[in-house]
Amino acid sequence: MKFRLLTLALLCCGAAATAQNPYIALEGAAESAAGIAVSMPRSVLAVDLSVECSTVLCGPYARYAQKYLGVRAPLTDKTTWSIAGARIALAGDDAFGAAAPAADASRVVSHAASDEAFAALQPDKTSATVYSLEDAARMAAEQIFSLRRHRLELITGEAGENVFGEGLNAALAEIERLEQSYLELFLGKQIVSTRTQRYLVYPSADRKQYVFCRFSPAAGLLPESDLSGDMVVLQIEPSGDTECPIEAGPKEQGTVKCRMADPSTCTVIASGREYARAVVPLFEFGRTVQVALPRRR
C-alpha cells in the first residue's frame, strides 16, 4: 500500500518526485485530477573537486641558512598544486543557479608582518647602520640563538625568578613569535590554500567515462580541452540491479509508466589514483516499468 501511495504522489507532483525518491520517477505523460504531468527523468552528477595550493617564498637570508643555522633552505620561490579530495552527489536545483557576487572586502597590510610576504622592516634591524647581507644574516642567527637561551633560562627558572603564571606564558609566546620571524628570513614562508570547484556531468547510456577537467601540479585545475594537464575522469559502473517490487503484472489494468534508476558506482580518478567513490541512482542506466495505480473505492 505504501508503494501505491508513492506512485500516486508521482502523478500529482510530476518532476518534483525525483527529489523525494531518486530511484523512481514518472516517465512520459499522465493525467490526474490536477491536470497533465509530463516527466522525462534525467540524472545530473555534481562532482566537487578540492585542490590544495602550496606556495613557498624564499627568505632573504636563504643562502646563509646552511652556514649559520646548519640547515638547508629553499633558494627559489615555488608553487605546487595537489588534489586534496573529491565528492560525488546528485545535483539539486541549486547547482544550476548563478553564484552570488562576492562581497566587498578590505585588507590592512602591515609593514611589520604579512601572511603572504616578508616584513618590510626586518626584526633584526635595530640601528641605522647599513650592513651587508651576510653580516645581517649572521646577526639574525645570533638573535635566534640568544632567544633560545633566554627561553631555556625562563623555563628552568635560572632567569626571571619573579616571572610566573600568565606573565611567564606571555613572555614565552613573545619569544616564540620573535624566533619565528627571524627563522622566516632564512627558511622562508609556506602558504597553503584550498579551493573547491564544482563540475556538472550529464550521464548518457552510451558512455561510462567522462573527462570533466584536467589537473597540473604546476597550474592546478585546467579545462578539459587543455592537454597540458592530466585527465580527471569520472567513471560509472552500472550495477544492473533495477528490480521493482511494485511493478504491475501483465493483467493489471490501471498502470502508469515509471523509470527505475540504476544504483551505479561512480568513481573519480586522476593520475591512476582514486579520490572519491559513491553509489548514485542514475536513470540513464535504469529501465522503464509499469506500476499499478491504487484502485478507487
C-alpha positions in Angstrom: 0.0 0.0 0.0 2.9 2.3 0.8 4.4 1.9 -2.7 1.0 2.6 -4.3 0.6 5.8 -2.4 4.1 6.8 -3.6 3.0 6.2 -7.2 0.0 8.4 -6.7 2.3 11.1 -5.4 4.4 10.8 -8.6 1.3 11.5 -10.6 0.4 14.6 -8.6 3.9 16.1 -8.2 5.4 15.2 -11.6 9.1 16.2 -11.7 9.2 17.0 -8.0 9.0 13.3 -7.2 12.6 12.9 -8.3 13.7 14.8 -5.3 11.6 12.7 -3.0 12.7 9.3 -4.3 15.8 9.4 -6.6 15.3 5.7 -7.5 11.9 6.0 -9.3 10.2 8.8 -11.3 7.2 9.3 -13.6 8.1 8.9 -17.2 6.1 10.3 -20.1 2.7 12.0 -19.8 0.0 11.1 -17.3 -3.3 12.7 -16.5 -4.7 13.2 -13.0 -7.2 15.4 -11.2 -4.6 18.2 -11.1 -4.0 18.1 -14.9 -1.5 16.5 -17.2 2.0 15.8 -15.9 4.9 15.3 -18.2 8.2 13.9 -17.0 11.5 12.8 -18.5 13.7 11.6 -15.7 17.3 12.6 -16.0 20.3 12.4 -13.6 22.9 15.1 -13.2 26.0 14.5 -11.2 27.8 17.2 -9.2 31.5 16.5 -8.8 33.2 18.7 -6.2 37.0 18.6 -6.7 39.2 20.1 -4.0 42.7 21.2 -4.7 45.5 22.5 -2.4 48.0 25.2 -3.4 51.3 25.3 -1.6 53.4 28.4 -2.2 57.0 28.6 -0.8 58.6 32.0 -0.6 62.3 32.1 -0.4 63.7 34.0 2.6 66.2 37.0 2.0 68.9 35.1 4.0 68.2 31.7 2.5 71.7 31.3 1.0 73.2 31.6 4.5 70.9 29.1 6.3 73.4 26.3 5.9 76.4 28.4 7.1 74.8 30.0 10.2 71.9 27.6 11.2 73.2 24.3 9.7 70.0 23.6 7.7 69.1 23.8 4.0 66.5 26.3 2.9 64.7 26.7 -0.5 66.6 29.2 -2.7 63.7 30.0 -5.1 60.0 30.6 -4.9 57.9 27.7 -5.8 54.2 27.0 -6.2 52.8 23.4 -6.3 49.2 22.1 -6.6 47.8 18.8 -5.4 44.3 17.2 -5.4 43.1 17.1 -1.8 39.9 15.1 -2.4 36.6 14.9 -4.3 32.9 14.3 -3.7 30.2 12.9 -5.9 26.4 13.5 -5.5 23.2 14.1 -7.4 22.9 17.8 -8.4 20.0 19.6 -6.9 18.2 22.6 -8.4 20.6 25.0 -6.6 23.5 23.6 -8.6 22.2 25.3 -11.7 21.7 28.7 -10.1 24.2 31.5 -10.6 26.5 32.2 -7.6 26.0 35.4 -5.7 28.7 38.0 -6.4 31.5 38.2 -3.9 31.0 40.7 -1.1 33.2 43.8 -0.9 36.3 43.2 1.3 39.1 45.4 2.5 42.5 44.3 3.8 45.0 46.1 6.1 48.7 45.3 5.2 51.2 45.8 8.0 54.9 46.6 7.4 55.9 44.6 10.4 54.2 41.3 9.4 52.4 39.8 6.4 50.9 36.4 5.7 52.0 36.5 2.0 55.2 38.5 2.1 58.1 39.2 4.4 58.2 42.2 6.7 59.3 45.4 5.1 61.1 46.3 8.4 63.2 43.2 9.3 63.2 42.4 13.1 67.0 42.3 13.3 67.2 45.9 12.1 68.0 47.8 15.4 70.0 50.7 14.1 70.5 53.0 11.1 73.8 51.2 10.2 73.7 49.5 6.8 75.2 46.0 7.0 76.0 43.7 4.1 73.5 40.8 3.5 75.9 38.3 5.1 76.5 40.4 8.2 72.8 40.9 8.6 72.2 37.2 8.3 74.9 36.5 10.9 73.3 39.0 13.3 69.9 37.4 12.8 71.3 34.0 13.5 72.9 35.3 16.7 69.5 36.7 17.7 67.8 33.3 17.2 70.3 31.5 19.5 70.0 34.3 22.0 66.2 34.0 22.1 66.6 30.2 22.6 68.9 30.7 25.5 66.6 33.2 27.2 63.6 30.8 26.7 65.6 28.0 28.3 66.5 30.2 31.2 62.9 31.2 31.8 61.7 27.6 31.7 64.4 26.3 34.1 64.0 29.3 36.4 67.6 30.5 36.0 66.3 33.9 34.9 63.2 35.8 35.6 62.5 34.4 39.1 59.6 36.8 39.5 58.1 35.8 36.2 55.4 33.1 36.6 51.9 32.3 35.7 50.4 34.3 32.8 53.4 36.6 32.8 55.7 33.6 32.0 53.3 32.3 29.3 53.2 35.8 27.7 57.0 36.0 27.7 57.4 32.6 26.2 54.8 33.4 23.5 56.6 36.6 22.6 60.0 34.8 22.4 58.3 32.2 20.1 56.9 34.9 17.8 60.3 36.7 17.5 62.1 33.5 16.8 59.7 32.6 14.1 60.1 36.0 12.4 63.9 35.5 12.4 63.7 31.9 11.1 61.4 33.1 8.2 64.3 35.3 7.0 66.3 32.1 6.5 63.8 29.3 5.8 61.2 31.4 4.0 57.4 31.1 4.2 54.9 28.4 3.2 51.4 29.5 2.3 48.8 26.7 1.9 45.3 27.4 0.5 42.5 25.1 -0.6 39.8 25.7 -3.1 36.9 23.5 -4.4 35.5 23.6 -7.9 32.1 22.1 -8.8 31.6 20.3 -12.2 28.3 19.1 -13.6 28.3 15.8 -15.5 25.4 14.7 -17.6 25.5 10.9 -18.0 24.2 9.2 -21.1 23.5 5.5 -21.6 26.2 5.0 -24.2 29.1 6.5 -22.2 30.7 5.3 -18.9 33.7 7.6 -18.7 33.8 11.4 -18.7 36.9 13.7 -18.7 35.3 16.7 -16.9 38.6 18.6 -16.3 42.4 18.3 -16.2 45.0 18.8 -13.5 48.6 20.0 -13.5 50.8 20.1 -10.4 52.2 23.4 -11.7 48.9 25.1 -12.7 46.2 23.4 -10.7 42.8 22.8 -12.3 42.5 23.2 -16.1 39.7 23.0 -18.6 39.2 19.6 -20.2 40.4 20.9 -23.5 43.9 21.9 -22.1 46.1 18.9 -23.0 49.0 20.2 -20.8 47.3 18.6 -17.7 46.5 15.0 -16.7 42.9 13.8 -17.2 40.5 13.8 -14.3 38.0 11.1 -15.1 34.5 10.2 -13.7 34.0 6.5 -14.3 30.5 5.0 -14.0 29.8 1.3 -13.4 26.1 0.3 -13.5 25.1 -2.4 -11.2 22.2 -3.8 -13.4 20.0 -4.1 -10.3 16.8 -2.4 -11.4 14.3 -4.8 -9.7 11.0 -3.1 -9.0 8.9 -4.7 -6.3 5.8 -2.7 -7.3 5.9 -3.5 -11.0 2.5 -4.3 -12.3 1.6 -7.7 -13.7 0.6 -8.3 -17.3 -3.1 -8.4 -16.3 -3.1 -5.2 -14.4 -5.5 -2.6 -15.9 -4.7 0.8 -14.4 -0.9 1.4 -14.7 1.5 4.3 -15.1 4.9 4.3 -16.7 7.8 5.0 -14.4 11.6 4.9 -14.8 13.7 2.9 -12.3 17.2 4.3 -11.7 20.2 2.0 -11.5 22.4 2.3 -8.4 25.6 2.9 -10.2 29.1 3.2 -8.7 30.8 6.5 -9.6 34.5 7.0 -9.2 36.8 10.0 -9.6 40.2 9.0 -10.9 43.3 11.2 -11.6 46.8 10.0 -12.5 45.8 6.5 -11.7 44.6 7.3 -8.1 41.1 7.1 -6.8 39.9 10.2 -5.0 36.1 9.5 -4.5 33.7 6.7 -4.8 29.9 6.8 -4.3 26.8 4.8 -5.3 24.4 7.1 -7.1 21.0 6.3 -8.7 21.2 7.1 -12.4 18.1 6.9 -14.6 20.2 6.7 -17.8 21.3 3.1 -16.9 17.9 2.0 -15.5 14.8 0.7 -17.2 11.1 1.6 -17.7 8.4 -0.3 -15.7 4.7 -0.2 -15.5 3.4 0.5 -11.9 -0.2 -0.2 -10.9 -2.3 2.7 -9.7 -4.2 2.5 -6.5 -7.8 1.3 -7.0 -10.6 3.7 -6.2 -13.1 2.5 -3.7 
